[in-house]
Amino acid sequence: MRSFSIFPVTINFDNYVREDAARAYYWPFSSRPNLSVLTNSFLNRIVWKTGATTDSTNLVIASSVEVTFANGTVGVVGATQEVVVSAGALKTPGILELSEIGNPTILSQNGIHALANLPTVGENLQDQITTTIGADGVETVADAVTNNISQYAQRVSAASGNTMKNMDLQTLFNVQYDLIFKQKIPRRLVFKTVATAFIAQAEYRSHKRLPVAEQETLPGYTAVPEGASDDVWKQWLVTHYRSNFHPIGTAAMMPRDIGGVVDVNHTVYGTAKVRLADASALLFQVCGHLVSTLYVEAERVADVIKSQSPLF
Ligand SMILES: Cc1cc2nc3c(=O)[nH]c(=O)nc-3n(C[C@H](O)[C@H](O)[C@H](O)COP(=O)(O)OP(=O)(O)OC[C@H]3O[C@@H](n4cnc5c(N)ncnc54)[C@H](O)[C@@H]3O)c2cc1C
């Protein structure tokens, strides 16, 4: 994170509560006759219109969803307007794949025919890590990052089996680099490297700029001695890694030709009447916690639906 962190929160200071989805979006509207919530029921897959594609658009059109209900029976719920999937960054891609949307190579290995070819469904997973390291020398960190962007892109591309292309990743990383280091938007630093850790410690040990914190506690000289090698740093980072439980990006919004899964209106490419509204659609990590951003995303999806639907 550069400088200090500013991000929206969902605290209602008047009522002295932290808002949540049920309190803000369900309870006030639960008596509406056109709203039904099925608890303990699971979406298995999206069901497509027979014939699947229209001649003019070549899109597969959602007609209903297959659901396992709370009593264990399986049935179909019709979708006269749209299907909006919000199962989270870890489950939404699986639902798309079970609905025949995804990477044909992966789908065919599981006996599923790809109705829409979207190779990056389930790729691009990004999380924030909770291994805290600070650095005073932002420009030095910036240099270390920019010098390594092509290497980062190469590694991430390889990790996705080259589904995400090296050059596209470099473009995306450069966008983040510009946001963080040039536009100085407070954002979480996504490039966590041995270099940044090393620089942070070197800065601290040489200048002791924080008189209130006289001793380094993490990682500490015992775990990472002064002048430790990159391998020692790497070992410390790997063993101290903890997820911040903020997964995103597994069905990301970006142009289809560079690996996008949804368009700017949150519609899944190659489909009609299917949108995603959850963390899977976020392309980059945000500075801070995700929930407030996701409520904004959901409200935006609602606005888009209202602007496009004949019902409103
Ligand atoms: C321990 C923990 C602490 C966190 N603390 C904070 C915090 O303090 N502040 C903050 O902003 N964020 C916090 N987060 C992150 C935040 O909770 C997530 O980023 C956010 O909830 C993601 O929203 P989502 O809508 O993408 O997915 P989710 O909130 O995960 O919603 C997906 C929903 O879909 C349901 N689902 C999944 N599969 C199916 C299926 N097949 N059929 C039907 N339903 C299905 C799931 O049960 C779930 O209810 C925390 C996360 C964790 C795990």
The ligand as an SDF file (V2000), in Angstrom:
LIG
                    3D

 53 58  0  0  0  0  0  0  0  0999 V2000
  -12.8830  -14.7950    7.0560 C   0  0  0  0  0  0  0  0  0  0  0  0
  -13.1680  -13.6430    6.1190 C   0  0  0  0  0  0  0  0  0  0  0  0
  -13.2040  -12.3610    6.6320 C   0  0  0  0  0  0  0  0  0  0  0  0
  -13.4820  -11.2900    5.7890 C   0  0  0  0  0  0  0  0  0  0  0  0
  -13.5690  -10.0100    6.3170 N   0  0  0  0  0  0  0  0  0  0  0  0
  -13.9110   -8.9850    5.5160 C   0  0  0  0  0  0  0  0  0  0  0  0
  -14.1120   -7.6800    6.0570 C   0  0  0  0  0  0  0  0  0  0  0  0
  -13.9780   -7.4530    7.2560 O   0  0  0  0  0  0  0  0  0  0  0  0
  -14.4530   -6.6750    5.1910 N   0  0  0  0  0  0  0  0  0  0  0  0
  -14.6190   -6.8960    3.8640 C   0  0  0  0  0  0  0  0  0  0  0  0
  -14.9240   -5.9460    3.1350 O   0  0  0  0  0  0  0  0  0  0  0  0
  -14.4190   -8.1180    3.3310 N   0  0  0  0  0  0  0  0  0  0  0  0
  -14.0790   -9.1660    4.1340 C   0  0  0  0  0  0  0  0  0  0  0  0
  -13.9070  -10.4230    3.5950 N   0  0  0  0  0  0  0  0  0  0  0  0
  -14.0020  -10.5830    2.1390 C   0  0  0  0  0  0  0  0  0  0  0  0
  -15.4370  -10.6230    1.6820 C   0  0  0  0  0  0  0  0  0  0  0  0
  -16.2000  -11.4340    2.5460 O   0  0  0  0  0  0  0  0  0  0  0  0
  -15.4890  -11.1830    0.2670 C   0  0  0  0  0  0  0  0  0  0  0  0
  -14.6030  -10.4740   -0.5550 O   0  0  0  0  0  0  0  0  0  0  0  0
  -16.8970  -11.0460   -0.2990 C   0  0  0  0  0  0  0  0  0  0  0  0
  -17.8480  -11.6470    0.5350 O   0  0  0  0  0  0  0  0  0  0  0  0
  -16.9730  -11.6790   -1.6620 C   0  0  0  0  0  0  0  0  0  0  0  0
  -18.2650  -11.4360   -2.1430 O   0  0  0  0  0  0  0  0  0  0  0  0
  -18.8580  -12.2780   -3.3390 P   0  0  0  0  0  0  0  0  0  0  0  0
  -20.2340  -11.7960   -3.5390 O   0  0  0  0  0  0  0  0  0  0  0  0
  -17.9220  -12.2710   -4.4670 O   0  0  0  0  0  0  0  0  0  0  0  0
  -18.8790  -13.7760   -2.7990 O   0  0  0  0  0  0  0  0  0  0  0  0
  -19.4760  -14.3770   -1.4360 P   0  0  0  0  0  0  0  0  0  0  0  0
  -19.7100  -13.3260   -0.3990 O   0  0  0  0  0  0  0  0  0  0  0  0
  -18.6030  -15.5450   -1.1010 O   0  0  0  0  0  0  0  0  0  0  0  0
  -20.9280  -14.8720   -1.8830 O   0  0  0  0  0  0  0  0  0  0  0  0
  -21.0880  -16.0090   -2.6680 C   0  0  0  0  0  0  0  0  0  0  0  0
  -22.3070  -16.7240   -2.1480 C   0  0  0  0  0  0  0  0  0  0  0  0
  -22.6770  -17.7090   -3.0880 O   0  0  0  0  0  0  0  0  0  0  0  0
  -23.0130  -18.8770   -2.3860 C   0  0  0  0  0  0  0  0  0  0  0  0
  -22.8220  -19.9960   -3.3110 N   0  0  0  0  0  0  0  0  0  0  0  0
  -21.6770  -20.5600   -3.7490 C   0  0  0  0  0  0  0  0  0  0  0  0
  -21.9300  -21.5310   -4.6210 N   0  0  0  0  0  0  0  0  0  0  0  0
  -23.2740  -21.5890   -4.7570 C   0  0  0  0  0  0  0  0  0  0  0  0
  -24.1490  -22.4010   -5.5080 C   0  0  0  0  0  0  0  0  0  0  0  0
  -23.7010  -23.3520   -6.3260 N   0  0  0  0  0  0  0  0  0  0  0  0
  -25.4850  -22.1750   -5.3950 N   0  0  0  0  0  0  0  0  0  0  0  0
  -25.9700  -21.2220   -4.5700 C   0  0  0  0  0  0  0  0  0  0  0  0
  -25.1820  -20.4240   -3.8380 N   0  0  0  0  0  0  0  0  0  0  0  0
  -23.8530  -20.6060   -3.9280 C   0  0  0  0  0  0  0  0  0  0  0  0
  -22.1010  -18.9140   -1.1980 C   0  0  0  0  0  0  0  0  0  0  0  0
  -22.6540  -19.7200   -0.1810 O   0  0  0  0  0  0  0  0  0  0  0  0
  -22.0820  -17.4330   -0.8190 C   0  0  0  0  0  0  0  0  0  0  0  0
  -23.1290  -17.1120    0.0510 O   0  0  0  0  0  0  0  0  0  0  0  0
  -13.6740  -11.5030    4.4170 C   0  0  0  0  0  0  0  0  0  0  0  0
  -13.6380  -12.8080    3.9090 C   0  0  0  0  0  0  0  0  0  0  0  0
  -13.3910  -13.8720    4.7520 C   0  0  0  0  0  0  0  0  0  0  0  0
  -13.3870  -15.2670    4.1920 C   0  0  0  0  0  0  0  0  0  0  0  0
  1  2  1  0
  2  3  1  0
  2 52  2  0
  3  4  2  0
  4  5  1  0
  4 50  1  0
  5  6  2  0
  6  7  1  0
  6 13  1  0
  7  8  2  0
  7  9  1  0
  9 10  1  0
 10 11  2  0
 10 12  1  0
 12 13  2  0
 13 14  1  0
 14 15  1  0
 14 50  1  0
 15 16  1  0
 16 17  1  0
 16 18  1  0
 18 19  1  0
 18 20  1  0
 20 21  1  0
 20 22  1  0
 22 23  1  0
 23 24  1  0
 24 25  2  0
 24 26  1  0
 24 27  1  0
 27 28  1  0
 28 29  2  0
 28 30  1  0
 28 31  1  0
 31 32  1  0
 32 33  1  0
 33 34  1  0
 33 48  1  0
 34 35  1  0
 35 36  1  0
 35 46  1  0
 36 37  1  0
 36 45  1  0
 37 38  2  0
 38 39  1  0
 39 40  1  0
 39 45  2  0
 40 41  1  0
 40 42  2  0
 42 43  1  0
 43 44  2  0
 44 45  1  0
 46 47  1  0
 46 48  1  0
 48 49  1  0
 50 51  2  0
 51 52  1  0
 52 53  1  0
M  END
$$$$
